[in-house]
């Protein structure tokens, strides 16, 4: 029994000695730029009122180097791992990073989730395999994931948003101004907010749009395999062009869809609502379409 206990204590001490905790900070510009790279694990970025960038968390046992440098108004945070050994070593690092809330950020990961909260500046977020969750405050946001869901929450103020996932769902809530949301395999939901330009596309998945289309605005919706549900918030003034090759069209505005051919299953619908100042184009190859107004 004593031998087992000593072995256990020795292993515990070894793990404590080899733990790689990080707790560092640097003075930062209130509206500077922070670039972050973490191969695997997680990255949580939080905006705060201090003029410092602080990094806390833990580094993988086999991390080669932790870079935390400032050059002018830009701060770089990077977890470096040995080359050609990424799949065979413990490189998982969990980082929480506080930045001045006015900062712009660029975050890139390979196999790590990204979460951003309270950052007012522009955001560029990229993950190969991991979900992205972010808040957006009237500043451009670009979020891209090869394999992972994307969820962006806005404050209803105008900005540009570009959200792209190869395999994952996309949710955009309370954004405004301009949005492009595209998934190859996944559902896409745009809810709340109002837009001058909105492009919503997926190859395999459902599309939901429950937002306002501003005067003169343009909405383009396209899916190959999946249903489309449009619920406009507020008054609509637009020219509509809608078609589906294999599916039904339900239109709450009144006009009914017509067959494109006596010998093919396709349906199409064109009409004008209000003064027709905007443009709405909706198309699906296989799926039902519903167009309504709240």
C-alpha positions in Angstrom: 0.0 0.0 0.0 2.8 2.4 0.9 4.5 1.8 -2.5 1.3 2.5 -4.4 0.8 5.7 -2.4 4.3 6.9 -3.1 3.9 6.2 -6.8 0.7 8.2 -6.8 2.2 11.2 -5.0 5.2 11.1 -7.3 2.9 11.2 -10.4 1.0 14.1 -8.9 4.1 16.1 -8.2 5.3 15.4 -11.7 2.1 16.7 -13.2 2.2 19.8 -11.1 5.8 20.6 -11.9 5.0 20.1 -15.7 1.8 22.2 -15.7 2.2 25.2 -17.9 0.0 27.9 -16.6 0.1 31.3 -18.2 -0.8 34.6 -16.5 0.8 37.6 -18.4 -0.2 41.1 -19.3 1.0 44.0 -21.5 0.0 47.6 -21.8 -2.1 48.1 -24.9 -3.6 50.8 -27.1 -7.3 51.4 -26.4 -8.1 50.9 -30.1 -5.2 48.7 -31.1 -5.1 45.3 -32.9 -4.7 42.0 -31.2 -3.8 38.9 -33.3 -4.2 35.5 -31.7 -3.2 32.0 -32.9 -3.8 28.8 -30.9 -3.5 25.4 -32.6 -5.8 23.4 -30.3 -8.0 23.9 -27.3 -10.0 27.1 -26.9 -9.7 30.9 -27.2 -12.0 33.1 -25.2 -11.7 36.8 -25.9 -13.3 39.4 -23.6 -13.4 43.1 -23.9 -12.8 45.2 -20.8 -12.3 48.9 -19.8 -8.6 48.6 -19.0 -5.8 49.5 -21.4 -4.1 46.2 -21.0 -4.1 42.8 -22.8 -4.1 40.0 -20.3 -3.7 36.3 -21.1 -4.5 33.6 -18.6 -5.1 29.8 -18.9 -2.9 26.8 -19.5 -0.6 25.7 -22.3 -0.2 22.1 -23.6 2.8 20.2 -22.1 4.4 20.0 -25.5 4.0 23.6 -26.6 7.3 24.8 -27.9 6.9 28.5 -27.2 4.4 31.1 -26.0 4.7 34.4 -27.9 3.2 37.5 -26.3 4.7 40.7 -27.9 3.7 44.3 -28.7 4.8 46.2 -31.8 3.3 49.7 -31.9 -0.4 49.4 -31.5 -0.5 45.7 -32.3 -0.1 42.8 -29.9 0.6 39.3 -31.0 -0.4 36.2 -29.0 0.8 32.9 -30.4 1.1 29.3 -29.2 3.9 27.7 -31.2 4.2 23.9 -31.5 7.0 21.7 -32.9 6.8 21.3 -36.7 5.5 18.0 -38.2 4.5 16.7 -34.7 1.1 18.4 -34.4 -0.9 15.2 -34.3 1.4 13.3 -31.9 1.9 15.6 -29.0 -0.1 17.3 -26.3 -0.6 20.8 -27.7 -4.0 21.6 -26.3 -4.0 25.1 -24.8 -6.9 26.9 -23.1 -6.6 30.6 -23.2 -8.7 33.5 -21.8 -7.7 36.8 -23.2 -8.9 40.2 -22.0 -8.4 43.1 -24.4 -9.4 46.8 -24.4 -13.0 46.8 -25.5 -12.2 49.1 -28.5 -9.7 46.7 -29.9 -9.9 45.0 -33.3 -9.0 41.3 -33.2 -7.9 38.5 -35.5 -8.2 35.0 -34.1 -7.1 31.8 -35.9 -7.2 28.2 -34.7 -6.9 24.7 -36.1 -8.8 22.6 -33.6 -10.1 25.0 -31.1 -13.3 26.8 -30.3 -13.5 30.6 -30.4 -15.7 32.8 -28.2 -15.7 36.6 -28.3 -17.6 38.8 -25.9 -17.6 42.6 -25.4 -15.2 43.6 -28.2 -16.3 46.7 -30.1 -13.8 46.7 -33.0 -13.6 44.7 -36.1 -13.3 40.9 -35.8 -11.7 38.3 -38.1 -12.3 34.8 -36.7 -11.1 31.6 -38.4 -11.3 28.0 -37.2 -10.6 24.8 -39.2 -12.4 22.5 -36.7 -14.3 24.3 -34.0 -17.4 26.4 -33.2 -17.3 30.2 -33.3 -19.5 32.3 -31.0 -19.2 36.0 -31.1 -20.9 39.3 -30.2 -20.8 42.1 -32.8 -21.1 45.8 -32.1 -21.5 48.0 -35.2 -18.1 46.8 -36.6 -17.3 44.4 -39.4 -17.1 40.8 -38.5 -15.8 37.9 -40.6 -16.2 34.4 -39.2 -15.1 31.3 -41.1 -15.1 27.7 -40.0 -14.4 24.6 -42.1 -16.1 22.2 -39.6 -18.1 24.0 -36.9 -21.1 26.1 -36.1 -21.1 29.9 -36.2 -23.3 32.0 -33.9 -23.0 35.8 -34.1 -25.2 38.1 -32.0 -25.4 41.8 -32.9 -26.7 45.0 -31.3 -28.9 46.0 -34.2 -26.5 48.7 -35.5 -25.3 48.7 -39.1 -22.1 46.9 -40.1 -20.8 44.3 -42.6 -21.0 40.6 -41.6 -19.6 37.7 -43.5 -20.2 34.2 -42.0 -19.0 31.1 -43.8 -19.1 27.4 -42.8 -18.3 24.4 -44.9 -19.9 22.0 -42.5 -22.0 23.6 -39.8 -25.0 25.7 -38.9 -25.0 29.5 -39.0 -27.0 31.7 -36.8 -27.0 35.5 -37.2 -29.2 37.4 -34.7 -29.8 41.2 -34.5 -27.3 42.1 -37.1 -28.0 45.0 -39.5 -26.7 46.7 -42.6 -25.1 43.9 -44.7 -24.9 40.2 -44.1 -23.6 37.3 -46.2 -24.2 33.9 -44.6 -23.1 30.8 -46.5 -22.9 27.1 -45.5 -22.2 24.1 -47.7 -23.8 21.7 -45.3 -25.9 23.2 -42.5 -28.9 25.4 -41.7 -28.7 29.1 -41.9 -30.8 31.4 -39.7 -30.9 35.2 -40.0 -33.2 36.7 -37.3 -33.8 40.2 -36.0 -32.2 43.3 -37.3 -32.7 45.0 -40.7 -30.7 45.0 -43.9 -29.8 46.9 -47.0 -28.1 43.8 -48.4 -28.5 40.2 -47.4 -27.2 37.1 -49.1 -28.2 33.7 -47.5 -27.0 30.5 -49.1 -26.6 26.8 -48.3 -26.2 23.7 -50.4 -27.8 21.2 -48.0 -29.8 22.8 -45.2 -32.8 24.9 -44.2 -32.8 28.7 -44.6 -34.7 31.0 -42.3 -34.9 34.8 -42.7 -36.9 36.7 -40.1 -35.7 40.3 -40.4 -36.5 43.7 -41.9 -35.6 44.5 -45.5 -34.9 48.2 -45.7 -36.2 50.5 -48.4 -34.4 49.7 -51.6 -32.8 46.7 -50.0 -31.8 43.5 -51.7 -32.3 39.9 -50.4 -30.8 36.9 -52.3 -31.6 33.4 -50.9 -30.5 30.2 -52.5 -30.4 26.5 -51.5 -29.9 23.3 -53.4 -31.5 20.9 -51.0 -33.6 22.5 -48.2 -36.7 24.5 -47.4 -36.8 28.3 -47.3 -38.9 30.2 -44.7 -39.1 34.0 -45.1 -40.9 36.2 -42.6 -40.4 39.9 -43.2 -40.5 42.1 -40.2 -42.3 45.4 -41.0 -43.4 46.8 -44.3 -42.0 45.4 -47.5 -41.5 47.3 -50.8 -39.8 45.1 -53.3 -39.9 43.2 -56.6 -40.0 39.4 -56.0 -38.6 36.7 -58.2 -39.0 33.2 -56.8 -38.6 29.7 -58.2 -38.2 26.1 -57.1 -37.6 23.1 -59.3 -39.1 20.5 -56.9 -41.2 22.0 -54.1 -44.2 24.1 -53.3 -44.4 27.9 -52.9 -46.6 29.4 -50.3 -47.0 33.2 -50.6 -48.8 35.2 -47.9 -48.7 38.3 -50.1 -51.3 36.9 -52.4 -50.2 36.0 -55.9 -49.9 32.3 -56.6 -47.0 30.4 -58.2 -47.2 29.1 -61.8 -45.8 26.0 -63.4 -42.7 26.6 -65.4 -43.6 23.9 -67.9 -46.4 21.4 -68.6 -43.8 18.6 -68.5 -41.6 19.7 -65.5 -42.4 20.0 -61.8 -40.9 23.5 -61.4 -42.8 26.5 -60.0 -42.0 30.2 -60.3 -43.5 33.4 -59.0 -42.9 37.1 -59.8 -44.8 40.0 -58.2 -44.4 43.4 -56.8 -45.2 44.4 -53.2 -45.6 48.1 -52.4 -43.7 50.5 -54.6 -41.2 47.7 -55.6 -38.2 49.7 -54.4 -36.2 46.7 -53.3 -35.4 43.3 -54.9 -36.0 39.8 -53.5 -34.7 36.7 -55.3 -35.3 33.3 -53.9 -34.4 30.0 -55.5 -34.2 26.3 -54.4 -33.7 23.1 -56.4 -35.3 20.7 -53.9 -37.4 22.3 -51.2 -40.6 24.2 -50.3 -40.7 28.0 -50.1 -42.7 30.1 -47.7 -42.9 33.9 -47.9 -44.8 35.9 -45.3 -44.8 39.1 -43.3 -45.0 39.4 -39.5 
